[in-house]
Amino acid sequence: MGTGKSVVARAAADLLAGVVISSDVVRKRGGAAPVYSERGKDRVYQELLERAKPVVESGRVAVLDATFDRARRREPLLRFAAAHRVPALLLETRCPAKITLGRLARRKAAGRDPSEAGPGLYGRSAAHFEAPREWPAAWRRCLWTNRPWRRELRRALARLRADR
């Protein structure tokens, strides 16, 4: 949280003429399970794939804007991509904790962001993040959003466009 996922997702979608599907927007719509419970989070990730299906089937690019913090939440995405015969590029956004906490505080104070994540949730989120070791290295890029990252994003997307 607070590392720039949504900004990077929008930039990727712009470069690919893709469609952003945001976990924050899906979460806001809620459902039967509390949205921040494990069951609620699982439902949000399942709905991301449900919303991606018609986008991908129409030949467009779906850009999923979500944390994908655990392998068990990323594995269905790999299966989805394989089943639909589309490449799946994982863009991991990173930023030093001090900068991230500042971003989260400003976002919370502004109150305009669909995300409810504030500085108080950062420590737990960071502690529970599982590195995406199961993701094929050729299809994984890390973008440090506290420094210029757009050139690296364009390079990563060039490969994606070539394989589409």
ZIGI-V148594 format. One record per residue. N is the residue number from 1. PSI is psi as a letter, one per 20 degrees, with the letter a starting at -180 (* if undefined). OMEGA is omega in degrees with one decimal (* if undefined). BURIAL is 1 if it has 9 or more other ideal C-beta (glycine too) atoms within 8 Angstrom, else 0. Layout:
# ZIGI-V148594
n:N psi:PSI omega:OMEGA burial:BURIAL
n:N psi:PSI omega:OMEGA burial:BURIAL
This chain:
# ZIGI-V148594
n:1 psi:q omega:177.9 burial:1
n:2 psi:j omega:-177.6 burial:1
n:3 psi:i omega:178.1 burial:1
n:4 psi:j omega:-178.4 burial:1
n:5 psi:g omega:-175.8 burial:1
n:6 psi:h omega:178.0 burial:1
n:7 psi:g omega:178.5 burial:0
n:8 psi:g omega:179.4 burial:1
n:9 psi:g omega:179.0 burial:1
n:10 psi:g omega:178.7 burial:1
n:11 psi:g omega:178.5 burial:1
n:12 psi:g omega:179.5 burial:1
n:13 psi:g omega:178.0 burial:1
n:14 psi:g omega:-178.2 burial:0
n:15 psi:h omega:-177.2 burial:1
n:16 psi:j omega:-171.2 burial:1
n:17 psi:l omega:-176.9 burial:0
n:18 psi:r omega:-178.8 burial:1
n:19 psi:p omega:177.1 burial:1
n:20 psi:p omega:174.5 burial:1
n:21 psi:o omega:-169.9 burial:1
n:22 psi:p omega:176.1 burial:1
n:23 psi:h omega:179.1 burial:1
n:24 psi:g omega:178.9 burial:1
n:25 psi:g omega:178.0 burial:1
n:26 psi:g omega:-178.8 burial:1
n:27 psi:h omega:-179.6 burial:1
n:28 psi:h omega:-179.8 burial:0
n:29 psi:i omega:173.3 burial:0
n:30 psi:b omega:-177.2 burial:0
n:31 psi:a omega:-176.0 burial:0
n:32 psi:h omega:-177.4 burial:0
n:33 psi:q omega:173.0 burial:0
n:34 psi:p omega:-169.6 burial:0
n:35 psi:h omega:178.8 burial:1
n:36 psi:j omega:171.6 burial:0
n:37 psi:r omega:177.9 burial:0
n:38 psi:g omega:178.5 burial:0
n:39 psi:g omega:178.6 burial:0
n:40 psi:g omega:177.6 burial:1
n:41 psi:g omega:178.6 burial:1
n:42 psi:h omega:179.4 burial:1
n:43 psi:g omega:178.6 burial:1
n:44 psi:g omega:-178.6 burial:1
n:45 psi:h omega:175.6 burial:1
n:46 psi:g omega:179.7 burial:1
n:47 psi:h omega:175.4 burial:1
n:48 psi:g omega:180.0 burial:1
n:49 psi:h omega:177.5 burial:1
n:50 psi:h omega:178.6 burial:0
n:51 psi:h omega:179.1 burial:1
n:52 psi:h omega:-174.1 burial:1
n:53 psi:g omega:-179.6 burial:1
n:54 psi:h omega:178.0 burial:0
n:55 psi:g omega:-178.7 burial:1
n:56 psi:g omega:-179.8 burial:1
n:57 psi:h omega:177.8 burial:0
n:58 psi:i omega:178.8 burial:0
n:59 psi:j omega:179.0 burial:0
n:60 psi:r omega:179.7 burial:1
n:61 psi:p omega:173.8 burial:1
n:62 psi:p omega:177.2 burial:1
n:63 psi:o omega:-177.7 burial:1
n:64 psi:o omega:-177.9 burial:1
n:65 psi:n omega:-177.3 burial:1
n:66 psi:r omega:-177.9 burial:1
n:67 psi:h omega:-175.6 burial:0
n:68 psi:l omega:-171.6 burial:1
n:69 psi:i omega:-176.7 burial:0
n:70 psi:q omega:179.4 burial:1
n:71 psi:h omega:-177.9 burial:1
n:72 psi:i omega:175.2 burial:0
n:73 psi:h omega:178.7 burial:1
n:74 psi:h omega:-176.0 burial:1
n:75 psi:g omega:176.2 burial:1
n:76 psi:h omega:177.7 burial:1
n:77 psi:g omega:175.6 burial:1
n:78 psi:g omega:177.6 burial:1
n:79 psi:g omega:178.2 burial:0
n:80 psi:g omega:-179.4 burial:1
n:81 psi:g omega:178.7 burial:1
n:82 psi:g omega:-179.1 burial:0
n:83 psi:h omega:-179.1 burial:0
n:84 psi:j omega:178.1 burial:1
n:85 psi:l omega:176.1 burial:0
n:86 psi:q omega:176.1 burial:0
n:87 psi:q omega:179.0 burial:0
n:88 psi:o omega:179.1 burial:1
n:89 psi:p omega:176.9 burial:1
n:90 psi:o omega:176.9 burial:1
n:91 psi:o omega:178.9 burial:1
n:92 psi:o omega:178.4 burial:1
n:93 psi:p omega:-179.8 burial:1
n:94 psi:q omega:179.5 burial:0
n:95 psi:q omega:177.3 burial:1
n:96 psi:q omega:-175.4 burial:0
n:97 psi:g omega:-177.3 burial:0
n:98 psi:g omega:179.4 burial:0
n:99 psi:g omega:179.1 burial:1
n:100 psi:g omega:179.7 burial:1
n:101 psi:h omega:175.7 burial:1
n:102 psi:g omega:177.5 burial:0
n:103 psi:g omega:-179.0 burial:1
n:104 psi:g omega:179.7 burial:1
n:105 psi:g omega:179.1 burial:1
n:106 psi:g omega:-179.8 burial:0
n:107 psi:g omega:-179.9 burial:1
n:108 psi:g omega:-179.9 burial:1
n:109 psi:h omega:-179.6 burial:0
n:110 psi:h omega:176.5 burial:0
n:111 psi:j omega:-177.9 burial:0
n:112 psi:i omega:-174.7 burial:0
n:113 psi:p omega:178.2 burial:0
n:114 psi:i omega:178.6 burial:0
n:115 psi:q omega:176.7 burial:0
n:116 psi:j omega:-177.0 burial:0
n:117 psi:p omega:177.3 burial:1
n:118 psi:a omega:-178.2 burial:1
n:119 psi:h omega:-178.3 burial:0
n:120 psi:h omega:-179.0 burial:0
n:121 psi:i omega:-172.5 burial:1
n:122 psi:g omega:-175.8 burial:1
n:123 psi:g omega:179.4 burial:0
n:124 psi:g omega:179.9 burial:0
n:125 psi:g omega:-179.5 burial:1
n:126 psi:h omega:-178.4 burial:0
n:127 psi:h omega:-176.1 burial:0
n:128 psi:i omega:-179.5 burial:0
n:129 psi:p omega:176.4 burial:1
n:130 psi:p omega:178.7 burial:0
n:131 psi:q omega:-175.1 burial:0
n:132 psi:l omega:-178.4 burial:1
n:133 psi:h omega:-178.8 burial:0
n:134 psi:i omega:-177.5 burial:0
n:135 psi:p omega:179.1 burial:1
n:136 psi:p omega:-175.9 burial:0
n:137 psi:h omega:-179.6 burial:0
n:138 psi:i omega:-177.2 burial:0
n:139 psi:k omega:-178.6 burial:1
n:140 psi:p omega:176.8 burial:1
n:141 psi:q omega:176.8 burial:1
n:142 psi:p omega:178.9 burial:0
n:143 psi:p omega:175.6 burial:1
n:144 psi:o omega:-172.2 burial:0
n:145 psi:j omega:174.4 burial:1
n:146 psi:j omega:175.9 burial:0
n:147 psi:r omega:-177.7 burial:0
n:148 psi:p omega:-175.2 burial:0
n:149 psi:i omega:-173.1 burial:1
n:150 psi:h omega:178.4 burial:0
n:151 psi:g omega:177.8 burial:0
n:152 psi:h omega:176.6 burial:1
n:153 psi:g omega:179.1 burial:1
n:154 psi:g omega:178.0 burial:1
n:155 psi:g omega:-179.8 burial:0
n:156 psi:h omega:-178.5 burial:1
n:157 psi:h omega:178.4 burial:1
n:158 psi:g omega:178.6 burial:0
n:159 psi:g omega:179.3 burial:1
n:160 psi:g omega:179.5 burial:1
n:161 psi:h omega:-178.7 burial:0
n:162 psi:h omega:-177.4 burial:0
n:163 psi:j omega:-178.1 burial:0
n:164 psi:* omega:* burial:0
